[in-house]
Amino acid sequence: MLLSTTDIVAGKEIVETLGLVKGNSVQSRNIGRDMMAGLRNIVGGEMKEYAEMLVRSREVATQDMEEEARRLGANAIVGVRFSTSSVMDGTSEVLAYGTAVRVKE
């Protein structure tokens, strides 16, 4: 599956637009991560536990978006975007979305 943040795929011709596709992932923190992040908050430094959690969330959201595009018969997704929000205290959502298209192979 080709993914592009632009509205085109360089070197490819879009022959059909199939519609909006999306995927999301909601992750919650855990006590171990919170304790380590709390210490880093005091002494400073990157909160790697949360960064890793968001990387996993983006990967899951992207895979879900690609699955939806495949079900529509797409071989590419253009205009890919990511959005992150807090659902409730201690949780975050990553939403991946774009336009499923078929490009000439």
C-alpha positions in Angstrom: 0.0 0.0 0.0 1.4 3.4 -1.0 0.9 6.2 1.5 1.3 9.9 0.7 0.8 13.0 2.7 0.2 14.9 -0.5 -2.8 14.7 -2.8 -0.8 12.8 -5.4 1.6 9.8 -5.6 4.6 11.0 -7.5 5.0 9.2 -10.8 1.6 7.5 -10.5 -1.7 8.4 -12.1 -4.8 8.2 -9.8 -7.5 6.4 -11.8 -10.2 6.1 -9.1 -11.0 7.8 -5.8 -12.7 5.4 -3.4 -13.3 7.5 -0.4 -12.3 8.5 3.1 -10.5 5.8 5.2 -9.5 6.0 8.8 -8.0 4.0 11.7 -7.6 4.8 15.3 -5.9 3.6 18.4 -6.7 4.5 22.0 -3.9 3.7 24.5 -3.8 4.1 28.3 -0.9 4.8 30.5 0.1 2.3 33.2 1.5 2.7 36.7 5.1 1.7 35.7 5.2 4.2 32.9 3.7 6.9 35.1 6.3 6.4 37.8 9.2 6.6 35.3 7.7 9.6 33.5 7.1 11.3 36.9 10.8 10.9 37.7 11.8 12.3 34.3 9.4 15.2 34.9 11.3 16.1 38.0 14.8 15.7 36.7 14.1 16.5 33.0 14.6 14.4 29.9 12.6 12.7 27.2 9.6 10.6 28.4 10.5 7.6 26.3 7.7 5.5 27.7 5.0 7.8 26.3 6.9 8.3 23.0 7.0 4.5 22.5 3.3 4.3 23.4 2.4 6.9 20.8 4.6 5.2 18.1 2.7 2.0 18.7 -0.6 3.9 18.5 0.3 5.4 15.2 1.3 2.0 13.8 -2.0 0.5 14.9 -4.0 3.4 13.5 -2.1 3.3 10.2 -2.6 -0.5 9.8 -6.4 -0.1 10.5 -6.6 2.7 7.9 -4.7 0.5 5.3 -7.0 -2.5 6.0 -10.1 -0.3 5.4 -8.5 1.0 2.1 -7.8 -2.6 1.0 -11.4 -3.6 1.6 -12.4 -0.8 -0.8 -10.0 -2.1 -3.4 -7.4 0.7 -3.0 -3.7 0.4 -3.6 -2.8 3.8 -2.3 -3.9 6.4 0.3 -3.3 10.1 -0.4 -3.7 13.1 1.9 -2.6 11.0 5.0 -2.9 12.9 8.2 -2.6 12.0 11.9 -4.4 13.6 14.8 -3.8 13.0 18.5 -6.2 13.8 21.3 -6.8 13.0 25.0 -10.0 10.8 25.4 -10.0 10.9 29.2 -7.4 11.3 31.9 -4.6 8.9 31.3 -5.5 7.9 27.7 -4.7 9.2 24.3 -6.1 8.5 20.8 -4.3 8.6 17.6 -6.4 8.9 14.4 -5.0 8.3 11.0 -7.0 9.3 8.0 -6.7 9.9 4.2 -8.3 9.3 0.9 -8.3 5.7 -0.6 -7.4 5.7 -4.3 -6.5 3.3 -7.0 -3.4 4.2 -9.0 -2.1 2.8 -12.2 0.5 0.2 -11.5 
